[in-house]
Amino acid sequence: MNKRFAALMKVAACAAVVGVFCMGTPSAEAAALQNGQEFNLWPGAAPGSEQVGFSNTITERSKDPAKHDRILTKISTPTLTVYQPEKPNGTSVIVAPGGAYSRIVIDKESGEVADWLNPLGVTVFVLHYRLPCEGHIHAKDVPLEDGERAVRIVRQHAAEWGLRTDRIGLLGFSAAGHLAAEVGAQFDKQVYAPVDAADKLSARPDFLILGYPVITMDPAWESTETKNNLLGKSPTKADLRDYSPELHITAHTPPTFLVLADDDPAVPSANAVLYYMGLRKAGVQAEMHIFKEGGHGFGLTRTGDLPLAQWPKLCEQWMTRIGVLEK
């Protein structure tokens, strides 16, 4: 927590002392990243959000002043926030927190991932993406739009940020697991008109990490809240097919690590299993760990002494084996 607080204070100091805002689209003139720096994904209004009448809103749900439980809603301006390691190794991971596509959780599934990956030399970018249930045009596509754009932004600025263009990962939890799986399976799907040079680049992540992910829109295995927020309560058969990423996996889908608990009450384990089976059928490297206990939303710090607590170490070993993490 102190590390993340210091990063945010550094951003505030930048605005106060230098007299400029640290938020904004990345530019070649500002090559060096600053820890805690926040970038807008789009140079102007995000596509399909030009007319929305709201702005990013943080709501505190915790009644304990010593423990935050904040959510982000009314997201008109999607952003990336960077958490830098002391000794970067060129690998980066874009982290998309979950929230059933109706909110984004702030105090888990994001900063705690930086606390895990930064000591390994990995640069972390936390993605705050738009929510499809908040009135955007082409609402079903806004998570995929923001996911594709995030990968392209990091790839575009990799050289100036000291990152490798072939070591860009995307980690998604819960509903954002759906976002990440969609980007992995349909990174070449044009869901928005190009706006600048970044959009000439590939949106393919080099690897995926999916935590208790929502995947399929198949009514037999769906996560109802997430599906309703994405497609509405009466989706067409075409929508159910088009937004089920396990049906769009190809040999070019990135290597994928999946972790989940079999007692998850919110997202049936079949979601991850279907994606894993699709990856194996397509000949894509994949590793999946299904733990007996852990429920939903366990993140990294809520596993206690359960065997599930081993999953970050297992993921590190997998990242080393596929060549994106140094031994």
SULMO-V995558 format. One line per field, one symbol per residue. psi: psi as a letter, one per 20 degrees, with the letter a starting at -180 (. if undefined). A space follows every 50 residues. Layout:
psi=???
This chain:
psi=ghghghghhhgghghgghjrphqrqqqhhmhpqppiqppqhqhbqqpijh jqkrrpppppiqjoiioqmqqpalohnqrpppoqrhnqjiqqpppoqakk jirpphjrjfhhhghghgijjpppopporqpijkjqqlhhihggghgghg ghgghhjgghjkrpijlorppppchihggghgghhlhjpoiqpphahhii rqjoqiqqpoplqpfqjphhjqogggghhgirimqrhgghghknhiijpr iipqqpppprqikoihopihghgggghhghhikppqppooqgqhbqkhch jkicjqhhiihhghhghghghijipq.
